[in-house]
Amino acid sequence: MKQRTGIIGGTSLFDTRLISECREEVVDTRYGDVYLLVCSGFVFIPRHGRDRNIPPHRINHRANIMAFKELGIDRVIGVTSVGSLREAIKPGTLFVPHDYISLCNIPTFFDDEIVHITPCLAEDLRLELIEAANSLNIPVIARGVYYQSVGPRLETKAEVRFIKDYADVVGMSMGAEATLAAELGIHYANLSSVDNYAHGITPEVLDYHKIVDAASKTRVKVEQVLMRVIYGQHAGEI
């Protein structure tokens, strides 16, 4: 049986042809309602909601991942925007982490029982993302560690100096999604667009609007990779 795929991403995916012909639905879970789009071959959840106004620290990760589970989704691709912790990892790059660090504010489905899962990213799905990028001649970093910080603010220079010894990029959502997916037995992998250098990595002053603008420029690469994973060699015909 063909696996069912879910994609969860930021607001930039709204403007791609990937979701140009999808129908809207709202799924009611025990953790809250989830707005999503049912598309040909996959289900898309916009992480920041239909109106693109849910800030990072108020994203209902449990409801989002549970919605995928209730829809029978077997695997989920999380699409995120990240800051680079290394000068060699330049903005405009695609990044597929093989591991992550998430030390604070970790959500769980196991509030009333003792369950210890072993978090991991799905290697088979990771390789699909990497192979799709390679087949399209899109440069991609195939290994690295994602550090999840606590939003909505960006990280201080001191925090960046600390975490860059242990991770390669920093973002605000992937660790929570990957952990919850693992708890429900859903395969999860991440495709990140590197949209800025983290605070203090270079002399340039961080500006949120510049980060959003950079993400829009990388959007086409992300769209192409996702379409290749979903539709294979026929992606260009969709």
N, C-alpha and C positions, 0 to 999 in steps of 0.2 A: 504494500500500500504506500502510495506517495506521501511523503511527509508534508504536513501543513506548516506554513511559515508565517511568523509574525514579525513585523518591523515596528520598532518604537523609536521615534526620533524627534528632533526639534522642529521649530517653526519653518525652517528653510525648505523642508521637504514638501510643504504645502504647495510650493510654486514649481514643482517638477511634473513632467508628464507621467511619472511613475504612478501618481494617484489622480490622474486627470479624469478617469472614468470609474469612479468608485461610488458606492452608496453609503450613506450615513446610517449609523446605528448607535444606540445607547444600550450598553449591557449593565444590568443591575447585579452587583456582587454584594456579598455581606460586608465588604469594606467601603462600598460607595459606588456610585454610577460612573461608568467610563464611556466617554464619547470616542467612537472609532470609525474607521472607514473599511468596508469590505470590498476588496479589489479582486481582480482576476489573478488568482494564484497566491494571494497573501492577504493578511489583515494588518492595517496600519493604525497604531495609536499615536496621536500627537501628544508628546510628553507634557507640553504646556497648555493643553486643552484646545477646544474648538476656537476660542477667541484669542489664543496665543498669550494669555495673561496670567498663567499660574507660575509663580516664581519658584526657583529651584528647591527652596526649603519647604514648600507646600505641595510638592508633587505627591500624589497618593500612589506610591510605588506598589503597595500591596494590592490595591484595587486594579491597577494596570496589569500586573502579572497574573492575578487571579482571573481577570477577564480573558486573557489568552488561554488559560487552563480550561475555563468553562466552554470556550469555543473549540476545544480540541486541538489547539496549536501544539505541535511537537517541538518546534525550535523557534528561537527568537533572535533576530539581529538588532542589537542596540546601536543606534547611530548617534554619536555625540560630537560636540565641539570641545577641543582641549587646548590647553596651553603647553608649550614645549618647555621642558626643564633642561634641554641641552641645545647649545648653539648649532650643533650638527643636524638637529631635527628642525627643519625650517618650516615656517608657515606656508601653507599650500600643500603640505605633504599629507598622504593618507597613512594611517597607523592602525595596525591590528594587534592589540596587546595579547600576550600569552598568559599574563597573570595580573593581579591587582592588589592594592592595599586599601582597606577601608576600616579605619580604627574607631570611628566615632559615629554615633547616630545610626546604627545598623538596624534596619527593620527586619522583622521575622514574622512568620505565620505561626510560630510555636510559642504563644503567650501562656498557654495553660498546660504544657507538658514539656518534659525534658527530652529534647532531641538535639543532637549535635551533628550537623551535616558537614561534609568536607567541601568547601567552595572550590569551584574550578570553572574554566572556560572550555567550551566544547571544541576539541581539537579538529574534528571533522568539519565543522562549520567554519572554524577559523581558516582552515586550508582552502575551503571553497571561496572565501572572500579574497584570499591572497592570490589564488589561481585566476580568479575572475579579473582582478586588477592586472596581473601579469599578461593575461590574454589580450587585454585592451591597451597594453603598453603604458599603463598608468603606474608611475613609481609608488611603491608602498613599502613601509617598514613592517616586516613580518614578525618581529618579536619585540617585546618591551613590556614595561610595567606601568599600569595606570594607577594613579593615586587619587582616591576620592576625598575631596575636601568638603567642608560644610558651607553651603551658600547661605545667603545670596551674595555676600561680599567676595571679592577676589582675595588671594592670599597675600600676606605681608612678605616683605623681602626676607625677613628672618625665617619665616615658615618655608619659603622657597629654598633658601640655603640649606635648611634641614632636610626637606623631603627629596631634594635632587640627588642625595647620596643613595636613595633607595628606589627611585622611580624615574621614569622617562617623560611622562606627560601627567598633567593634572586636570581633573574635571570635577563635576559635582553630582553625577548620577549613576555611572556605570556599575560601581561596586554594589549599590543597593539592588539594582535590577538583577545582576548576576547571582547574588546571594539568594534572592527570593525565587528566581527561576530554578536554582539548584534544589531548593527546598521542595518544589513541586515536581521535580523530575523533568523539567524542560531544558533542552539543550540551548545554551546561550553563548553567543560570541559578539564581539564589538567591532564596529568600524568607526574610527574617529577621524575627523578632519582637524589637522593642526592649524589653528587660526590665529595664533599669537604666541609670542614668547611670554613665559610666566614673569611675574613682577621681579625685576632686578636681574634677569638673565642678560638683558641688553640695556643700554642707557635709555631706550625709548620709553616714554611714559605710556602706561596702559590706558586705553580708552574703550569703554564698552561698545560704543557705536562703531568704532573701527573694527572690533572683533566681529560684530554682526556683519559688517560689510565684507570682511575677509571670508566669513563662512559662506556668504552668497556666491563668492567667486569660486569656491571649492565645490559648490553644490553639484555642478555638472559631472565632476569625477565620481562623486558619491552616487549620484543617480545611475551612471553608467555601470558601476560595479554592482549595485543592487539589481538592476535589470538583468545583468548577465547571470547572476546567481538564481534569480527567480525564473527567467525565461530561457536561459542557456544561449546557444548560438543564434536563436531567433529573436534576441532582444531588440535588434534594430528594426524589426518588422512590427513591433508593438506600437 
